[in-house]
């Protein structure tokens, strides 16, 4: 029996606490169903609430402990009422991305039966795509958490958009491999480079590297879109896309837009993967106005748990972990098809606990 895998758990703030507990309960049930070894969870205190109490955004040694684990699971970070002196919110998760070079931000976007569909076109029912967001540089290189902004008194602030060859090559290779895997599962297997290469030298460089790498993957169809046109196309014809790779800020914006097409941020799962570490979290915020009220939609966190199991399966070579992840994906799909998942977020009658218990029943 292999050693048990360890997961660093940061519940964070607001509904992060609620949805993390839901996700881990479903992960545990799926692992039990497949006969896989249970995971060892190690709690780390971090977030705006912790900052308000201690003046620190993560407990002493917390970053190091997170890096020693086999994966990191994060609920949500931030409280609008708790900010640094410069007006920015508490963001230790951005530092974790930077420290562990979690360059590949994977944001699946999938429509489910009986979930809200914001587009009238019947083809919207088949939306199934992935936004691949570079997560360590781009415009977020100058995020306040990193202290890299050029602040010139009270008159001007300059932030740097950084694109490096080393990171961009890894990102594009990740994107092409992801498209290959999706093609094997019956998806289109197309990779679209989303940039603003017509205006910014950095974005032309991003596209140049994409073009250099593309010949290594002759079976993957490629495409291009400027980010403003991509925003239009995500509303006009999202079914025309499979995997889209893009700079950090572009991905931050477009992944929220795409999430809105398939119900809302309560469905927005996220994996942030580097060469040696992986962090998994719902892409929504902490929603402190509904924390502890059994109203939060836990599905984004639960689907992030499935992504974590896929990652751990690849990392450890334990196929049963991937089987457990697939069980979770299937349970969510089956639950919507049977109209037995009706989150309050979508105008339904089911809170966090009811959604979680329903999925446990499907498992």
N, C-alpha and C positions, 0 to 999 in steps of 0.2 A: 504494500500500500504506500503510494507516494506521500511525502509530507503534505500536510494541509496548506493550501494557499491562503495568504493573508491579504486582507483588504483594509486599507486605511479609510475610515468613514468620517466624513465631515458633514454633519447634518446642517450646520449653519444657522440661518435665520428664517423667521416667518414660517411659511408652509414647507420650507426645506426639511424641517423636522418631521412633519406629517408624511410627506411623500417618500422620504428616505426609509422610514419604518415600513411603509407599505411595500416599497420595492424590494427590500431585503427579505420580507416575509414571503413574497412571491418567488424570489430567487431561491430561498431555502426549500420551498415546496417543490420547485422544479428539479432541484438537485436530488432531493429525496426520491422523486418519482423515477429518475434515471439510475439511481443507485450510486451516484457520484458522491465523493467525500464532501462534507460540509465545509464551508469557508470559515476562516477565523476573522472576526471583525475587531478592529482596533480603533476605538473612538479617539478623535482629535478635536479639541475645542478650537473653534475659529469662527470669525464673522464679525458683523457689526455689533451684535449684542455683547459678544466677548470683548470687543474693543471698548464699548461703553463702560464695562465693568473694570477692565484692567489696563486700558491704554495700549494694548497690543492686539493685532488683528488675528494672531494665531498663537497657540500656547507655546511656551519655550520648548524647543526641540521638535515642534510639530512638523515643520517642513522636512527635517531629516527623517523623521519616522514615516512620513508619507512616501518619501523616496525609497525607503527600505522595503515597503510592502510590494506585493505582486500587482496590485491595482489600487486606484484611489476612487472612492465613490463620494460625490459631493451633492448635497441637497440643493441649497440656494444660499447666496451670500448677498447681504445688503439690507439696510433699513434706510428709507429716505430721510428720516429725522437724524441719522447719525452720519456725520461727514467730517472730513479733514478740514483744516483751516482754509484750504484753497477752494473749498466747495465740492470737491470730488468725493464719491462714496468709498466705503471700505472695500478693497478689492484684492485680498490675498490670493485668490484663485488666478488672477492675472500673473502674479509672481510665480506661482507654481507652474503655469504654462511656460514661462520664460526659463525658469531654473531647470526644468526637466526637458526642455525643448520639445514640447508637445505640438509639433508643427502641423499635424494632420487633424483638422477639426471635421469630423464626419457627422453630417446632419441629414438623416433619412427623412424623406417627405412622402407619406403614403396616405391615400384616401381609403377609408373603411366604409362598408355598407352601414346605413342608418346613422352615420355621423354627418354633421353639417357639411354641405358642399356649397361654397360661396359662388361658384360659377354655374350658370344655367346649362351650358353645353354638356350633353350626356357623356362626352369623352372625359370630363373631369372626374368621373367615377373611377377611372383607371389610372389616376396620377400615382406614379411610383418612381421616385427619383432621389438623387442624393446631391446635396450641396457639400462640396469639399472646400473648406475654408482654411487657408493657412493661418495658424494661430499664434505665431511667436513674433512676427515682424510686421511688415506693412505699416499702416498708420498707427496701429496699436503698439509699435515699437516705442512710441512716445507717450504711452498711457501714463497717467499720473503715478501709478504704483511703481513705475521704474525710475522716476526722477530724471527723465531725459529731456524734458521740455526746455526750450530757450526762453526764459522769462525775462523780459526787458522792462523792469519796473512795473508800473501800472498802465503802460501804454501799448504793449505789444507782447504777444506770445507766439513763438514759432515751434511747431511740431514737425518732426521728420518722418517721412514715409520711407521705410527701408526695405529694399529687395536685394537679397544676396543670392549668388549662384548656388552656394552649397545647400541652403534650405530649399530653394525653389526646385532644384534638381530632385531632391528627395520627395518633395510634394508632388511633382508631376509623375515621378515613377509610381508613387502610391496611387495616384489617380488612374493611371493606365492599368495597374494591377487590379484595382477595384473594378474598373470597367470590364476587364477580362473575366473576373469572378462572376460578375452579374450576367455576362453573356452566357456563361456556362449554366446559369440558373434560368435561362430563357428570357432574360431582359435584353434590351437593344445593345448594350455594351458600347455605347457612344460616349465620348469624353469631349465636353465643350470647354474651351478656354475663355473665361470671362475676364475682360480687362478694360482698360481705357488707353489702348496703345496708340490711338490716334492723337492723343494730347500729351501724355506723360512719358518721358524717357524711361522711367522705372517700369512702366507697364509694357512698353515696347520690349524691354529686356525680359520681362516675365514671359511674354509671348515668344520671343526668340528662343528661350530655353525650352519651352513647350515644343517648338518646331524641331529643335535639335534631338529631343528624346523620342518624338513620335515614331520615327522609322524603326525603333527597336520593338515596336508593338504593331506589326503590320495588320493584325486581325482586329484592331480597335479603330472604329470610325471616329474621325475627329471633326470638330466644328469650332467656330469662333463667334463671340458676341461681345459688343461693347456693353458695359454694365448698365447703362441707361436703357439700351435696347433690350437687355435681358430682363430688366424689371418689367418692361412692357410685355415681353413675351411670356413671362410667368403668369400674367393675367390673361393674355390673349390666346396662348397655346402651350400651357405647361406640359401637356402630354407629349410634346415634341422633343423633350429632353430626358436624359438618363442620368449621367454624372456631370456636374459642372465644377470646375476647379477655379479658384479665385483668390485674390488678396484678402487680407484679414478684415478690413472695414467693409469691403463689398460683401463678404460672406456674412458678417454680422447683420447687415441690413436685409439682404435678400433671403436669408434663412428665416427671418421673422415674417417676411412677406409670404414666403412659401408655406410656412406653418399656418398662416391665416387661410390659405386655400383649402386646407383639409380639416378645418375645425377650429384650431387655435393653438396657442402655445402649450396647452395642456397635453398635446400630442407630440411635442418637439423633443425627441430624444437626441442625445449628443454623445459622441466619443471623441476624446482628444488624445491622439496617439503619437508617440515619439519612437525613437529607436530602442529605448529601454524601459519606458514607462507608459502607462495609460491612465487617463482620468475620465470618469464617466459621470454625466450629470444631465438632468433635464435642462433644457435651454431657457426655461422661463425664469422669471424673477421670484422674489421671496413673498410677494403679495401679503404683507403683514396685516392688511385689513381683514383677511379671512383666516388667519392662522388659528389653529386649535378649534375651529368651528365645524370641522367635518364637511367642508365644502370644496376643498382642493381636488382637482383632477390628478390622480397619481399616475396616469398612464405614461406620461413622458418619462417619469423616473423609472417606472417598471420596464419600459422598452429600453431605457438606458442600461438597466440591469441585464437585459438580454444581450446587448452589445458587449457588456463587460464579460459575460460568460463566453462569448465567441472569442474575445481577445485572450482570455485566460486559457481557453482550449488550445489556441494556436501557440501560446507562450509555453504551455506545459506539455503539450502533446496528448492531453486527456480528452478523447473524443466525447466522452459522456458530458462534458461541460458544454460543448457545442449543441449536443442533443437537448440539454436543459434549456439553452437559449432559444432553440427552435420551438420547444414546447410553449414557452412564454409567448413568442410571436404568434403561434397557432391559437393559443387561448384568447389572445386579444382579438384576432381575426374572427374566431368562432363566436366570441361573445357579442361582437357587433353584428355579425350575420344573423344571430338569433335574437337581436334587439334586446339583449340582456345586459348590455353596458350602456347606461344612460347617465353620463356625468352631469352634475349641476351646471358645469361650465357650458354645456351644450343645451341648456334649458331642460335637462332631464331631472329625475327625482333621486339620483344616487350620489351620495357623498363619498368621501375618501374611503371610509370603512366598507361601505356597500360594494363599491367597485372592486376593492381588494378581495373581499370575501367571495364575490362572484368569480373572479379569476382563479382563486384557490379552488373553488368548486369545479371549474373547467379542468384544472390540472389534476 
